[in-house]
Amino acid sequence: ADSRCVVYHSVADSKEFWIKGENFNFAAMLDDDRLAEKMHSIAIFRLAPQDYHRFHIPVDGTVISHRKIDGAYYTVNPMAVRENVDVFTDNVRTISILESPQFGTVVYVCIGAMMVGSIVLTVKEGANVRRMDDCGYFAFGGSTVVLLFEKGAIEYDHDLVENSRKSIETLVQVGSSIGTSAKK
C-alpha cells in the first residue's frame, strides 16, 4: 500500500526509536508466543486516509493461514504510537502467515484504525502467491500494515534504515523495494 514506512532489525530497536506502547511485543501483537519467538525484524507501513488502501503480497510464497483478532480502533497517528497507547496490540487486526522460499516465514499483520470499518482479505489460505498479488483492502480510514521477518531473512534498504533510526517515516508506494533477501 502507499504509506509511510519505518523498519527495524529487532523489536528492541523499534521500541527505542518508534513504538512507545508499554506492552508492545511480538507475542502480544500476534497473540501467539510460539510464532512470536520465530520473528525478529519489523517493517511498519502507516496509511493515511488519503492513501491507496489496498494492500499486496510482499513476497513470493504460499499463504499458510489467516486469523482475526478483535480489538479497538485507536488512531495509528505517529503521536499515538509514540505514547503509551498500544495500537499494535489493542487494535483489531488480521494475522496472515506466508512461507517464502526467499524469506522463510513472513507474518503479515493488517491493523485496523480509527474510521476503518473492516479489513477485507481477498487471498485464500493455501494460495500460491507472487509479490504484488492483491491481498486485500481496508475500508476507508487510517490503518497500518506490519511485516515481521525471521532473524537474518531480510536486508532492509539503507535509506529506510537510516531514516528509521532518526524516527523519520519514509514515503513508499505500492511496488517500492524495502529490502532484499538475506537468506543464504
Accessible surface in RSA format (square Angstrom, percent):
REM  Atomic radii and reference values for relative SASA: ProtOr
REM  Chains: A
REM  Algorithm: Lee & Richards
REM  Probe-radius: 1.40
REM  Slices: 20
REM RES _ NUM      All-atoms   Total-Side   Main-Chain    Non-polar    All polar
REM                ABS   REL    ABS   REL    ABS   REL    ABS   REL    ABS   REL
RES ALA A   1    26.42  24.3   0.81   1.3  25.61  58.3   0.81   1.1  25.61  67.8
RES ASP A   2    35.68  25.0  35.68  35.5   0.00   0.0   5.76  13.5  29.92  29.8
RES SER A   3     0.00   0.0   0.00   0.0   0.00   0.0   0.00   0.0   0.00   0.0
RES ARG A   4    43.95  18.5  43.01  21.9   0.94   2.2  11.80  16.1  32.15  19.5
RES CYS A   5     0.18   0.1   0.00   0.0   0.18   0.4   0.00   0.0   0.18   0.2
RES VAL A   6     1.85   1.2   1.71   1.5   0.14   0.3   1.71   1.5   0.14   0.4
RES VAL A   7     2.81   1.9   0.14   0.1   2.67   6.4   0.14   0.1   2.67   7.3
RES TYR A   8     7.92   3.7   4.63   2.6   3.29   8.6   7.92   6.0   0.00   0.0
RES HIS A   9    64.27  35.1  63.38  44.1   0.89   2.3  44.75  46.1  19.52  22.7
RES SER A  10    21.97  18.6  21.91  29.2   0.05   0.1  18.03  38.4   3.94   5.5
RES VAL A  11    44.27  29.1  43.19  39.1   1.08   2.6  43.19  37.5   1.08   2.9
RES ALA A  12    67.72  62.3  57.56  88.8  10.17  23.1  63.57  89.5   4.15  11.0
RES ASP A  13    50.72  35.5  50.72  50.5   0.00   0.0   2.59   6.1  48.13  48.0
RES SER A  14     0.00   0.0   0.00   0.0   0.00   0.0   0.00   0.0   0.00   0.0
RES LYS A  15    72.01  35.1  65.08  39.9   6.93  16.5  41.86  37.7  30.15  32.1
RES GLU A  16   114.81  65.9  92.08  69.7  22.73  54.1  40.84  79.0  73.97  60.4
RES PHE A  17    54.31  27.2  48.70  30.2   5.61  14.6  50.68  30.7   3.63  10.4
RES TRP A  18     6.25   2.5   6.25   3.0   0.00   0.0   3.18   1.7   3.07   5.0
RES ILE A  19     4.93   2.8   4.55   3.4   0.38   0.9   4.55   3.3   0.38   1.0
RES LYS A  20    80.10  39.1  68.41  42.0  11.70  27.8  57.77  52.0  22.34  23.8
RES GLY A  21     0.88   1.1   0.00   N/A   0.88   1.1   0.43   1.2   0.44   1.0
RES GLU A  22   125.10  71.8  98.15  74.3  26.95  64.2  39.11  75.6  85.99  70.2
RES ASN A  23    94.61  65.2  89.19  86.2   5.43  13.1  22.40  53.9  72.21  69.8
RES PHE A  24     3.35   1.7   1.55   1.0   1.80   4.7   1.55   0.9   1.80   5.2
RES ASN A  25    65.34  45.1  65.34  63.1   0.00   0.0  26.45  63.7  38.89  37.6
RES PHE A  26    12.56   6.3  10.38   6.4   2.18   5.7  10.38   6.3   2.18   6.2
RES ALA A  27    30.21  27.8  25.92  40.0   4.28   9.7  26.21  36.9   3.99  10.6
RES ALA A  28    37.24  34.2  20.02  30.9  17.21  39.2  31.27  44.0   5.97  15.8
RES MET A  29     0.11   0.1   0.11   0.1   0.00   0.0   0.00   0.0   0.11   0.1
RES LEU A  30     0.00   0.0   0.00   0.0   0.00   0.0   0.00   0.0   0.00   0.0
RES ASP A  31    99.11  69.4  78.49  78.1  20.62  48.8  11.17  26.3  87.94  87.7
RES ASP A  32    49.94  35.0  41.59  41.4   8.35  19.7  12.41  29.2  37.53  37.4
RES ASP A  33   100.34  70.3  93.57  93.1   6.77  16.0  29.17  68.7  71.17  71.0
RES ARG A  34   200.95  84.4 195.15  99.5   5.80  13.8  71.54  97.8 129.41  78.4
RES LEU A  35    15.64   8.7  11.97   8.6   3.66   9.2  14.70  10.3   0.93   2.5
RES ALA A  36    10.89  10.0   5.56   8.6   5.33  12.1   5.75   8.1   5.14  13.6
RES GLU A  37   144.58  83.0 108.01  81.7  36.57  87.1  48.69  94.2  95.89  78.3
RES LYS A  38    99.04  48.3  83.32  51.1  15.72  37.4  60.13  54.1  38.90  41.4
RES MET A  39    10.66   5.5   0.00   0.0  10.66  25.4   0.00   0.0  10.66  14.1
RES HIS A  40    61.68  33.7  58.91  40.9   2.77   7.1  32.32  33.3  29.36  34.2
RES SER A  41     4.76   4.0   4.76   6.4   0.00   0.0   4.32   9.2   0.44   0.6
RES ILE A  42     0.07   0.0   0.07   0.1   0.00   0.0   0.07   0.1   0.00   0.0
RES ALA A  43     0.00   0.0   0.00   0.0   0.00   0.0   0.00   0.0   0.00   0.0
RES ILE A  44     4.14   2.4   3.98   3.0   0.16   0.4   3.98   2.9   0.16   0.4
RES PHE A  45    21.00  10.5  21.00  13.0   0.00   0.0  21.00  12.7   0.00   0.0
RES ARG A  46    37.19  15.6  37.19  19.0   0.00   0.0   6.08   8.3  31.11  18.9
RES LEU A  47     1.36   0.8   0.00   0.0   1.36   3.4   0.00   0.0   1.36   3.7
RES ALA A  48    10.53   9.7  10.00  15.4   0.52   1.2  10.53  14.8   0.00   0.0
RES PRO A  49    54.51  39.7  48.15  43.9   6.36  23.1  48.33  39.9   6.18  38.4
RES GLN A  50   140.94  78.8 101.42  74.1  39.52  94.1  67.63 144.0  73.31  55.6
RES ASP A  51    21.50  15.1   9.26   9.2  12.24  28.9   3.32   7.8  18.18  18.1
RES TYR A  52    92.81  43.3  79.06  45.0  13.76  35.8  72.37  54.4  20.44  25.2
RES HIS A  53    22.90  12.5  16.49  11.5   6.41  16.4  14.78  15.2   8.12   9.4
RES ARG A  54    83.26  35.0  83.25  42.4   0.01   0.0  33.61  45.9  49.65  30.1
RES PHE A  55     0.87   0.4   0.87   0.5   0.00   0.0   0.87   0.5   0.00   0.0
RES HIS A  56    30.81  16.8  23.16  16.1   7.65  19.6  22.68  23.4   8.13   9.5
RES ILE A  57     1.73   1.0   0.26   0.2   1.47   3.5   0.26   0.2   1.47   4.0
RES PRO A  58    30.34  22.1  13.31  12.1  17.04  61.9  21.64  17.9   8.70  54.1
RES VAL A  59     6.37   4.2   4.21   3.8   2.17   5.2   6.36   5.5   0.01   0.0
RES ASP A  60    36.36  25.5  33.66  33.5   2.71   6.4  11.23  26.4  25.14  25.1
RES GLY A  61    11.75  14.5   0.00   N/A  11.75  14.5   7.52  20.6   4.24   9.5
RES THR A  62    41.17  29.3  41.17  41.7   0.00   0.0  21.68  29.1  19.49  29.5
RES VAL A  63     0.29   0.2   0.15   0.1   0.14   0.3   0.15   0.1   0.14   0.4
RES ILE A  64    86.46  49.2  69.88  52.1  16.58  40.0  72.06  51.9  14.40  39.1
RES SER A  65    34.26  29.0  34.26  45.7   0.00   0.0  26.07  55.5   8.20  11.5
RES HIS A  66    40.06  21.9  22.96  16.0  17.10  43.7  23.00  23.7  17.06  19.8
RES ARG A  67    88.72  37.3  81.37  41.5   7.35  17.5  67.00  91.6  21.72  13.2
RES LYS A  68   131.80  64.3 103.57  63.5  28.23  67.2  57.21  51.5  74.59  79.5
RES ILE A  69    23.50  13.4  20.55  15.3   2.96   7.1  23.50  16.9   0.00   0.0
RES ASP A  70   115.93  81.2  95.11  94.7  20.82  49.2  36.11  85.0  79.82  79.6
RES GLY A  71    38.29  47.2   0.00   N/A  38.29  47.2  19.51  53.5  18.78  42.1
RES ALA A  72    36.08  33.2  23.66  36.5  12.42  28.3  33.26  46.8   2.82   7.5
RES TYR A  73    90.60  42.3  77.67  44.2  12.93  33.7  62.69  47.1  27.91  34.4
RES TYR A  74   100.42  46.9  98.42  56.0   2.00   5.2  57.14  42.9  43.28  53.3
RES THR A  75    48.28  34.3  47.55  48.2   0.73   1.7  31.24  42.0  17.04  25.8
RES VAL A  76     6.51   4.3   5.59   5.1   0.93   2.2   5.59   4.9   0.93   2.5
RES ASN A  77    69.10  47.7  65.61  63.4   3.49   8.4  14.49  34.9  54.61  52.8
RES PRO A  78    23.27  17.0  23.14  21.1   0.13   0.5  23.27  19.2   0.00   0.0
RES MET A  79   123.91  64.2 123.78  81.9   0.13   0.3 104.32  88.7  19.58  25.9
RES ALA A  80    14.51  13.3   8.63  13.3   5.88  13.4  13.22  18.6   1.29   3.4
RES VAL A  81     4.61   3.0   3.80   3.4   0.81   2.0   4.31   3.7   0.30   0.8
RES ARG A  82    76.96  32.3  66.13  33.7  10.83  25.8  22.31  30.5  54.65  33.1
RES GLU A  83    96.49  55.4  93.56  70.8   2.93   7.0  30.28  58.6  66.20  54.1
RES ASN A  84    98.36  67.8  75.01  72.5  23.35  56.2  20.31  48.9  78.05  75.4
RES VAL A  85    55.48  36.5  49.61  44.9   5.87  14.2  53.51  46.5   1.97   5.3
RES ASP A  86    12.44   8.7   7.55   7.5   4.88  11.5   3.49   8.2   8.95   8.9
RES VAL A  87     1.93   1.3   1.15   1.0   0.78   1.9   1.15   1.0   0.78   2.1
RES PHE A  88     4.61   2.3   4.09   2.5   0.52   1.4   4.09   2.5   0.52   1.5
RES THR A  89    18.04  12.8   6.29   6.4  11.75  28.0   4.84   6.5  13.20  20.0
RES ASP A  90    66.00  46.2  55.85  55.6  10.15  24.0  13.93  32.8  52.07  51.9
RES ASN A  91     0.00   0.0   0.00   0.0   0.00   0.0   0.00   0.0   0.00   0.0
RES VAL A  92     6.05   4.0   6.05   5.5   0.00   0.0   6.05   5.3   0.00   0.0
RES ARG A  93     7.46   3.1   7.46   3.8   0.00   0.0   0.00   0.0   7.46   4.5
RES THR A  94     8.52   6.1   8.52   8.6   0.00   0.0   8.45  11.3   0.07   0.1
RES ILE A  95     2.23   1.3   1.32   1.0   0.91   2.2   1.32   0.9   0.91   2.5
RES SER A  96     1.16   1.0   1.16   1.6   0.00   0.0   0.88   1.9   0.28   0.4
RES ILE A  97    33.67  19.2  33.67  25.1   0.00   0.0  33.67  24.2   0.00   0.0
RES LEU A  98     1.84   1.0   1.84   1.3   0.00   0.0   1.84   1.3   0.00   0.0
RES GLU A  99    67.12  38.5  63.98  48.4   3.14   7.5  32.92  63.7  34.20  27.9
RES SER A 100     7.11   6.0   0.00   0.0   7.11  16.4   1.53   3.3   5.58   7.8
RES PRO A 101   111.91  81.6  71.81  65.5  40.10 145.8  85.88  70.9  26.04 161.8
RES GLN A 102    78.70  44.0  72.55  53.0   6.15  14.6  42.22  89.9  36.48  27.7
RES PHE A 103    27.70  13.9  27.70  17.2   0.00   0.0  27.70  16.8   0.00   0.0
RES GLY A 104    13.69  16.9   0.00   N/A  13.69  16.9  13.63  37.4   0.05   0.1
RES THR A 105     4.67   3.3   4.26   4.3   0.41   1.0   1.03   1.4   3.64   5.5
RES VAL A 106     0.00   0.0   0.00   0.0   0.00   0.0   0.00   0.0   0.00   0.0
RES VAL A 107     0.00   0.0   0.00   0.0   0.00   0.0   0.00   0.0   0.00   0.0
RES TYR A 108     5.66   2.6   5.59   3.2   0.06   0.2   2.45   1.8   3.20   3.9
RES VAL A 109     0.00   0.0   0.00   0.0   0.00   0.0   0.00   0.0   0.00   0.0
RES CYS A 110     0.17   0.1   0.17   0.2   0.00   0.0   0.00   0.0   0.17   0.2
RES ILE A 111     0.00   0.0   0.00   0.0   0.00   0.0   0.00   0.0   0.00   0.0
RES GLY A 112     0.00   0.0   0.00   N/A   0.00   0.0   0.00   0.0   0.00   0.0
RES ALA A 113     0.76   0.7   0.76   1.2   0.00   0.0   0.76   1.1   0.00   0.0
RES MET A 114   100.49  52.0  98.94  65.5   1.55   3.7  65.32  55.5  35.17  46.6
RES MET A 115   117.33  60.8  84.27  55.8  33.06  78.7  67.38  57.3  49.95  66.2
RES VAL A 116     7.38   4.9   0.06   0.1   7.32  17.6   0.51   0.4   6.87  18.6
RES GLY A 117    59.93  73.9   0.00   N/A  59.93  73.9  36.87 101.2  23.07  51.7
RES SER A 118    47.50  40.1  43.05  57.5   4.45  10.3  35.43  75.5  12.07  16.9
RES ILE A 119    28.25  16.1   4.22   3.1  24.03  57.9   4.22   3.0  24.03  65.2
RES VAL A 120    48.29  31.8  45.70  41.4   2.59   6.2  48.29  42.0   0.00   0.0
RES LEU A 121    44.40  24.7  21.79  15.6  22.61  56.8  21.79  15.3  22.61  60.8
RES THR A 122    58.29  41.5  29.48  29.9  28.82  68.7  34.04  45.7  24.26  36.7
RES VAL A 123    16.89  11.1  10.86   9.8   6.03  14.5  13.63  11.8   3.26   8.8
RES LYS A 124   151.78  74.0 150.07  92.1   1.70   4.1 103.74  93.4  48.03  51.2
RES GLU A 125    98.19  56.4  74.89  56.7  23.30  55.5  23.42  45.3  74.77  61.0
RES GLY A 126    52.62  64.9   0.00   N/A  52.62  64.9  32.17  88.3  20.45  45.8
RES ALA A 127    30.54  28.1  19.44  30.0  11.10  25.2  30.01  42.3   0.53   1.4
RES ASN A 128   127.71  88.1  99.81  96.5  27.90  67.2  32.29  77.7  95.42  92.2
RES VAL A 129     8.08   5.3   3.49   3.2   4.58  11.0   3.51   3.0   4.57  12.4
RES ARG A 130   159.73  67.1 159.73  81.4   0.00   0.0  59.97  82.0  99.76  60.5
RES ARG A 131   107.82  45.3  94.02  47.9  13.80  32.9  39.08  53.4  68.74  41.7
RES MET A 132    71.40  37.0  59.55  39.4  11.85  28.2  53.85  45.8  17.54  23.2
RES ASP A 133    58.48  41.0  51.86  51.6   6.63  15.7  17.79  41.9  40.69  40.6
RES ASP A 134    51.19  35.9  37.92  37.7  13.27  31.4  32.62  76.8  18.58  18.5
RES CYS A 135     1.67   1.3   1.67   1.9   0.00   0.0   0.00   0.0   1.67   1.8
RES GLY A 136     0.00   0.0   0.00   N/A   0.00   0.0   0.00   0.0   0.00   0.0
RES TYR A 137    76.34  35.6  76.34  43.4   0.00   0.0  40.94  30.8  35.40  43.6
RES PHE A 138     5.20   2.6   0.00   0.0   5.20  13.5   0.00   0.0   5.20  14.9
RES ALA A 139    33.42  30.7  27.05  41.7   6.38  14.5  33.42  47.1   0.00   0.0
RES PHE A 140   134.45  67.3 121.46  75.2  12.99  33.8 125.77  76.2   8.68  24.8
RES GLY A 141     0.00   0.0   0.00   N/A   0.00   0.0   0.00   0.0   0.00   0.0
RES GLY A 142     9.55  11.8   0.00   N/A   9.55  11.8   9.42  25.9   0.13   0.3
RES SER A 143     0.00   0.0   0.00   0.0   0.00   0.0   0.00   0.0   0.00   0.0
RES THR A 144     1.08   0.8   1.08   1.1   0.00   0.0   0.17   0.2   0.91   1.4
RES VAL A 145     8.98   5.9   8.98   8.1   0.00   0.0   8.98   7.8   0.00   0.0
RES VAL A 146     0.00   0.0   0.00   0.0   0.00   0.0   0.00   0.0   0.00   0.0
RES LEU A 147     5.84   3.3   5.84   4.2   0.00   0.0   5.84   4.1   0.00   0.0
RES LEU A 148     0.00   0.0   0.00   0.0   0.00   0.0   0.00   0.0   0.00   0.0
RES PHE A 149     2.77   1.4   2.77   1.7   0.00   0.0   2.77   1.7   0.00   0.0
RES GLU A 150    35.47  20.4  34.73  26.3   0.74   1.8   7.02  13.6  28.45  23.2
RES LYS A 151   154.43  75.3 135.08  82.9  19.35  46.1  83.44  75.1  70.99  75.6
RES GLY A 152    49.66  61.2   0.00   N/A  49.66  61.2  35.74  98.1  13.93  31.2
RES ALA A 153     0.30   0.3   0.00   0.0   0.30   0.7   0.00   0.0   0.30   0.8
RES ILE A 154    11.52   6.6   3.91   2.9   7.61  18.3   3.91   2.8   7.61  20.7
RES GLU A 155    98.84  56.7  96.94  73.3   1.90   4.5  39.74  76.9  59.10  48.3
RES TYR A 156     5.33   2.5   0.05   0.0   5.28  13.7   0.05   0.0   5.28   6.5
RES ASP A 157    39.54  27.7  33.80  33.6   5.74  13.6  15.67  36.9  23.87  23.8
RES HIS A 158   136.77  74.8 126.44  87.9  10.33  26.4  89.08  91.8  47.69  55.5
RES ASP A 159    81.10  56.8  74.81  74.5   6.29  14.9  40.73  95.8  40.38  40.3
RES LEU A 160     1.32   0.7   1.24   0.9   0.08   0.2   1.28   0.9   0.04   0.1
RES VAL A 161    16.74  11.0  16.19  14.7   0.55   1.3  16.45  14.3   0.29   0.8
RES GLU A 162    53.48  30.7  53.41  40.4   0.07   0.2  18.95  36.6  34.54  28.2
RES ASN A 163    38.53  26.6  38.53  37.2   0.00   0.0   0.04   0.1  38.50  37.2
RES SER A 164     0.63   0.5   0.63   0.8   0.00   0.0   0.39   0.8   0.24   0.3
RES ARG A 165   126.31  53.0 114.99  58.6  11.31  26.9  35.62  48.7  90.69  55.0
RES LYS A 166   133.98  65.4 108.24  66.4  25.74  61.3  70.01  63.0  63.97  68.1
RES SER A 167    36.64  31.0  27.02  36.1   9.63  22.2  14.58  31.0  22.06  30.9
RES ILE A 168    84.54  48.1  81.48  60.7   3.06   7.4  84.54  60.9   0.00   0.0
RES GLU A 169    40.00  23.0  20.08  15.2  19.92  47.4   6.65  12.9  33.35  27.2
RES THR A 170    23.41  16.7  20.30  20.6   3.11   7.4  23.15  31.1   0.26   0.4
RES LEU A 171   114.19  63.6  89.95  64.3  24.24  60.9  89.95  63.2  24.24  65.2
RES VAL A 172    13.99   9.2  11.03  10.0   2.96   7.1  13.99  12.2   0.00   0.0
RES GLN A 173   117.40  65.6 113.73  83.1   3.67   8.7  22.53  48.0  94.87  72.0
RES VAL A 174    48.59  32.0  25.12  22.7  23.47  56.5  27.70  24.1  20.88  56.6
RES GLY A 175    37.14  45.8   0.00   N/A  37.14  45.8  13.07  35.9  24.07  53.9
RES SER A 176    48.07  40.6  26.15  34.9  21.92  50.5  21.16  45.1  26.91  37.7
RES SER A 177    66.00  55.8  47.57  63.5  18.43  42.5  44.13  94.0  21.87  30.6
RES ILE A 178    24.65  14.0  22.60  16.8   2.05   4.9  22.60  16.3   2.05   5.6
RES GLY A 179    15.92  19.6   0.00   N/A  15.92  19.6   0.04   0.1  15.88  35.6
RES THR A 180    86.17  61.3  83.08  84.2   3.08   7.3  68.78  92.4  17.39  26.3
RES SER A 181    42.92  36.3  18.92  25.3  23.99  55.3  16.09  34.3  26.83  37.6
RES ALA A 182    28.44  26.1  16.53  25.5  11.91  27.1  21.11  29.7   7.33  19.4
RES LYS A 183    91.05  44.4  65.40  40.1  25.65  61.1  31.52  28.4  59.54  63.4
RES LYS A 184   234.36 114.3 159.45  97.8  74.91 178.3 149.17 134.3  85.19  90.7
END  Absolute sums over single chains surface
CHAIN  1 A     8265.2       6699.9       1565.3       4421.6       3843.5
END  Absolute sums over all chains
TOTAL          8265.2       6699.9       1565.3       4421.6       3843.5
